Amino acid sequence: MGTVFSFDVRGGDPEAVRAALSEAVAELHRVDEVFSTYRENSEISRLGRGELTVEECDPDVAAVLALGEEATRVSDGWFSTSYEGRLDPTGIVKGWAVEQAARRLAAAGASGVSVNGGGDVQLLGVPGPQRPWRVGVSDPLRPGGLAAVISAAGAPELAVATSGTAERGAHIVDPRTGRSAVTDLLAVTVVAPKVTWADCWATAAFAMGSREGLRWLESLPDVEALLITAGDEVRCTGGLASRLG
């Protein structure tokens, strides 16, 4: 997927956890083969060219496209599974794959799981007694610095996902124009139970801009967010303070 994945797994039977970790890594490679828009023979590329139907594809294709349709509906079109007129669900696939990998490890008996896919993190359980998972949010204006630290204390599952220009430049597209989104934002970090949605909502909110993005994020249940503008202004949803630490 053109990025680095890391796993932090605590507890459980070591043999079962090692087997589940191997399966999770293999599954990530398989997902990349199915969904990569950079592989001409991937199922998603062939589907986009009309060489396959959804029914002829791996069942995960239909599942991910259905999630993409839901994200488009909830965001009123600000999230899209197309790019330059082509089918491109990459905006949802990575978060979905991270979440699936984390749940596979938890199902194998791990008591604490953290899976990080290119900065999008799914947390399940706890790393130890009386110890919550904590995730640092990079400061886009101060390389190496942190804008905030998110704590998963009291939450059996929590996800943190960031969309912005600091790492990959202007790669987020405004679906209304088909061109790079021009907003006052540098980064949007979303905190939610599932990274599949946290990743989508961060991308959509970035395209909206700080004012509309913050208003929309405030309307979503179980979602908190941190928005950083090019003017070094920090804007937060009302409940984010309960997740800082």
C-alpha positions in Angstrom: 0.0 0.0 0.0 3.0 2.2 -0.3 3.4 2.7 3.4 4.7 1.0 6.6 2.6 -1.1 8.9 3.6 -1.8 12.5 2.1 -4.1 15.1 2.2 -4.0 18.9 0.5 -7.0 20.4 0.2 -7.9 24.1 -0.9 -11.0 26.0 -2.5 -14.1 24.6 -0.9 -17.5 23.8 2.4 -16.8 22.1 1.9 -19.5 19.5 -1.6 -18.4 18.6 -0.7 -14.8 18.4 2.3 -15.5 16.2 0.1 -17.5 13.8 -2.5 -14.7 13.7 0.2 -12.1 13.1 1.5 -14.1 10.1 -2.0 -14.4 8.8 -2.6 -10.7 9.3 0.5 -9.7 7.4 -0.3 -12.2 4.5 -3.8 -10.7 4.4 -2.5 -7.2 4.1 -0.4 -8.3 1.1 -3.5 -10.0 -0.4 -5.6 -6.8 0.1 -2.9 -4.8 -1.7 -2.9 -7.2 -4.6 -6.7 -7.0 -4.9 -7.2 -3.2 -4.4 -4.0 -1.6 -5.7 -4.8 1.0 -8.4 -1.1 0.8 -9.4 -1.3 -2.8 -10.5 -2.8 -3.1 -13.9 -4.0 -6.7 -13.2 -5.5 -6.1 -9.8 -9.2 -6.8 -9.5 -10.0 -3.2 -8.7 -8.1 -2.0 -11.8 -9.9 -4.6 -14.0 -13.2 -3.7 -12.4 -12.6 -0.1 -13.2 -11.9 -0.9 -16.8 -15.1 -3.0 -17.1 -13.2 -6.3 -17.5 -14.8 -7.7 -14.3 -18.1 -7.3 -12.5 -18.4 -6.8 -8.8 -19.8 -10.3 -8.5 -16.8 -11.7 -10.2 -14.4 -10.0 -7.8 -13.2 -11.1 -4.4 -16.1 -10.7 -1.9 -14.0 -8.0 -0.1 -14.4 -5.7 -3.1 -18.2 -5.5 -2.8 -17.8 -5.1 1.0 -15.4 -2.2 0.7 -17.3 -0.5 -2.1 -20.4 -0.7 0.1 -18.5 1.0 2.9 -17.4 3.7 0.4 -20.9 4.4 -0.6 -21.9 4.8 3.1 -19.0 7.2 3.6 -20.1 9.2 0.6 -23.6 9.4 1.9 -22.6 10.4 5.4 -20.2 13.1 4.2 -22.7 14.4 1.6 -20.3 13.6 -1.2 -17.1 15.0 0.3 -15.7 11.4 0.5 -15.5 9.6 -2.9 -14.3 6.3 -4.2 -13.4 7.7 -7.6 -10.4 9.7 -8.8 -10.2 11.5 -12.2 -13.2 9.5 -13.4 -11.7 6.2 -12.3 -12.7 3.8 -9.6 -10.4 4.3 -6.7 -11.4 3.2 -3.2 -7.9 3.7 -1.7 -9.3 6.3 0.6 -11.1 3.7 2.6 -9.1 0.5 1.9 -6.1 1.2 4.2 -8.2 2.0 7.3 -10.4 -1.0 6.6 -7.3 -3.2 6.3 -5.8 -1.9 9.5 -9.0 -2.6 11.4 -9.3 -6.1 10.0 -5.7 -6.9 10.9 -6.2 -5.7 14.5 -9.4 -7.6 15.0 -7.8 -10.8 13.7 -5.1 -10.5 16.4 -7.7 -9.8 19.1 -9.7 -12.8 18.0 -6.6 -14.9 18.5 -6.6 -14.1 22.2 -4.4 -11.0 22.4 -5.4 -8.7 25.3 -4.0 -5.6 23.7 -3.5 -4.7 20.0 -2.2 -1.7 18.3 -1.9 -1.7 14.5 -0.5 1.3 12.7 -0.8 1.6 9.0 0.9 4.8 7.7 -0.2 6.7 10.8 -3.7 5.4 10.9 -4.0 3.4 14.2 -6.5 0.9 15.5 -6.3 0.2 19.2 -8.1 -2.8 20.9 -7.9 -3.8 24.6 -5.0 -2.5 26.8 -1.3 -2.8 26.7 -1.2 -3.8 30.4 -3.0 -3.5 33.8 -4.1 0.1 34.4 -2.2 1.2 31.3 -4.1 2.7 28.3 -2.9 2.9 24.8 -1.6 6.4 23.9 -1.0 7.8 20.4 1.0 10.9 19.6 -0.4 13.3 16.9 2.4 14.8 14.8 2.6 18.6 14.6 2.6 19.5 10.9 4.3 22.8 11.5 7.0 21.5 13.9 8.7 18.3 12.5 9.4 15.9 15.2 7.0 17.6 17.6 3.6 16.5 18.9 0.4 18.5 18.6 -1.4 16.3 21.1 -1.4 12.8 22.7 -4.6 10.8 22.5 -5.4 8.3 25.3 -7.7 5.3 24.9 -8.3 5.1 28.6 -11.7 3.5 29.3 -12.3 2.6 25.7 -12.3 -1.1 24.6 -11.5 0.1 21.1 -10.3 3.4 19.7 -8.9 4.6 16.4 -6.8 7.6 15.5 -6.4 8.7 11.8 -4.8 11.8 10.3 -5.2 13.4 6.9 -3.1 16.3 5.7 -0.3 17.6 3.5 2.7 17.3 5.8 3.8 13.8 4.8 2.5 13.4 1.3 1.9 16.9 0.0 -1.3 18.0 -1.7 -2.8 14.5 -2.4 -6.4 15.0 -1.1 -8.8 15.8 -3.9 -11.9 18.0 -3.7 -14.6 15.7 -5.2 -16.5 18.7 -6.5 -13.7 19.9 -8.8 -11.5 16.8 -9.2 -8.5 18.8 -8.3 -6.4 19.0 -5.1 -8.4 20.3 -2.2 -7.5 24.0 -1.4 -8.4 24.7 2.2 -7.0 26.5 5.2 -6.0 23.2 6.8 -2.7 21.4 7.2 -4.0 18.4 9.1 -7.2 16.8 10.5 -6.9 14.1 13.1 -10.1 12.1 13.9 -10.6 9.9 17.0 -13.4 7.3 16.7 -14.0 3.7 17.6 -13.1 2.3 14.2 -10.2 3.4 12.0 -12.2 2.5 8.8 -14.4 5.5 9.5 -11.8 7.7 11.3 -9.7 7.6 8.1 -12.7 8.5 5.9 -13.9 11.3 8.1 -10.4 12.9 8.4 -10.1 12.9 4.6 -13.6 14.3 4.0 -13.2 17.0 6.7 -9.8 18.1 5.3 -11.5 18.7 1.9 -14.2 20.7 3.5 -11.9 23.2 5.3 -11.7 24.0 9.0 -15.1 25.8 9.5 -17.3 23.3 7.6 -15.2 20.3 8.5 -15.4 21.1 12.3 -19.1 21.7 12.1 -19.6 18.4 10.3 -17.4 16.4 12.6 -19.2 17.8 15.6 -22.4 16.3 14.2 -21.1 12.7 14.0 -21.7 10.3 17.0 -18.7 9.0 18.9 -16.3 11.2 16.9 -13.8 13.8 18.2 -11.2 15.7 16.1 -8.3 18.0 16.1 -7.8 20.4 13.2 -4.7 22.4 12.5 -4.7 25.3 10.1 -1.9 26.8 8.0 -2.1 29.8 10.3 -1.1 27.6 13.3 -4.6 27.7 14.7 -5.9 24.6 16.5 -9.6 23.8 16.4 -11.1 20.9 18.3 -14.5 19.2 18.7 -16.2 19.8 22.1 -15.4 16.4 23.6 -11.7 16.0 22.5 -10.4 17.1 25.9 -11.7 13.9 27.4 -9.3 11.9 25.1 -6.2 14.0 25.7 -3.4 12.6 27.8 
